[in-house]
Amino acid sequence: MTRTPTILATSGGFSYDARGVLRPAGLAKLALRLTGADRPKLCFVPTASGDSVSYVQLIYAAFAGWSVDVSHLSLFPMPNVDDLRKHVLAQDVLWVGGGSVAGLLAMWRLHGLDDVMREAWDAGVVLAGVSAGSICWHTGGPTDSFGPELRAISNGLGLLPYGNGVHYDSEDQRRPLLHRMVADGTLPASYATDDGAGLLYRGAEPPTVHAERDGAQGYLVEAAGGEAKETVLDAEPAP
């Protein structure tokens, strides 16, 4: 049975335990639960980090002992699988890591992975991720892809007809730039997340907000008379 197209766009998903080991947190657990599979197949996509080997290793280690079949999809210096489409469509969850959303979009388009991601979404593969792995599914948002002064990016995949802001409560430039982008029409109405919060989209309908950290919230930013209007969206606890 085909699942509803599902995206979980987050500013979280993993945290470090008392020994400094990366572990799946509530939002990553939610992504797995959304599949309905007893032993989900999860593919980590580290394009935004330049396919950092250490990032890949951390994700494999994070799921050690879990009932999850983990793989990864790298594009540098060449794809690590023979058939990108076949590998992606065989997954239950695609978790896209953080880094440069501009670099991610360029590499995905170069390899035709943008079209594959849309096909996977239509097929019911859960598309999820953090930071760049959140913005990419939307029309765009504030990004540090070009340097420490954040800039606007508006050429996201557009699976979702909204803009997106991440790390809303922890990086000072994020909120004012998102407000300006929405107010001047660079972005449509946009949803944003504090660290530890995620946006769960079913199809392209407005999302519900889920949080793995107490106090983390979501936000809706809309244009109103040439300015931006922000509405706080309370979050449900992530598992």
C-alpha positions, 0 to 999 in steps of 0.5 A: 500500500502506498504511504502518504508523501511524508517529510520531516524537516528538523533542527535536530534528530541526534544528540550526544550521550554522557560518553560523547557518543552520537545517538538518535534522539526523538525526531530521528525516532519519529522518522523511523516510526513513520515508516511503519516498518519493523526493521526500517531501511535508513539511508544517510545522505551527507551531501551537504557536508561534502560527504564527510567520512567522519559524519557517515561513521558517526551515523553508522555508530549511532544506530549500532544495536538498533533494529535499523538497516543503515546505508549511506549515499555519497556523491564525492568523488563519484556515487558510491552505488551503481544506481542512485534511483534504485538505492533511494527507492529501496529505502524507508527513510532518507535522512539528509545531514546538515552543511551547505544547502547550496552545495547539496542542491547543486550536486543533487541536480548535477546527478539527477538526484533532485528528480529521484527525491521527488519520485521517492516522496511520491512513493511514500519514502519518508524524507527527513533531515536536519538544517540543510536537510530541512531547507532543501525540501522547501522553496528556500530559506536563510543559509550560511552556505556562502559565509558567516553572513547569512544569505537568502536561497530561493531555489530549493527543491520546492516539494513543499510550497513554503519557505523554511528557517532552521536553528531559529532560537540559536543563531541570531541572523536566522529570524530577521533574515527569514522575516525580510525574505517573507516580507519582500516576497523572496519566499512564500509563507514559511515555517521555522524550527527551534533547535530540537523541533521538527515539522511533519508534513503529510503531502503539502499540507501545513505541518504539525510541530514535534519537539525532542527538547522541552521548550522547542517550538515551531513558527509560521511567518507570513507577509502582512502589509509589507511586513512579516507576521510571526505565529508561534506553533506549539509542539507535540513531544517527539518519541 
